[in-house]
Amino acid sequence: MGARSGDAVRCQRAIFQWVTWCNEERLHSALDYVPPAEYERDWWRQQEAAPQYA
């Protein structure tokens, strides 16, 4: 059981590293070659700066 749990931990770590790379570092052509996380942060900043109408 110990070896299997070690494999699961390695697998989880690899998935986490890939997702982090995919969201934080990878340049996305559909987003003007900006990482998705950066694009989203900029989008939220624009939303906060936009006037709110009722």
N, C-alpha and C positions, 0 to 999 in steps of 0.2 A: 504494500500500500504506500510506503514512503516514497518509492521511486515514481509511482504514478502521480502522487501529489506534487512532487518536484517537477514533473513534466507539465502539470497543469499550471504551476506557477510560472514556468518558463514561457508557456504558451500565452498566458495572460499578459506577461510583461512584453512579449513580442507584439501582441495585438495593441496594447496601450502605446507602445513606441510608434507603431505604424499610424495609428489614429492621430497621435500628436503631430507626427511629421505631416500627415495629410492635411490637417487643419491649420497648423501653425507655420509650416515652412514651404510646402509645395506651392509653386506658382501656378495659378489657374488661368488658362487662356481666356475663358469666358468672363473672367473678372478683371480684365486688363492686366494680367500677370501679377496679381496680388494674391497673397495667401487668403483662404476663405475667412479665417478668424480676423485678420486685419480688415478685410472688406466689411465684415459684419460690424466690427467696432466703429468704423467710419460711418456706416449706415445709421447706427444708433445715435452717434453724435449729431448727424444731420437732422434726425428726427427730434432730438432734444432742442436743437437750435431753431427749428421751424415753429412759426406761430401756431397756437392752438385755437381753433375756432369751435364754437358750440353749435 
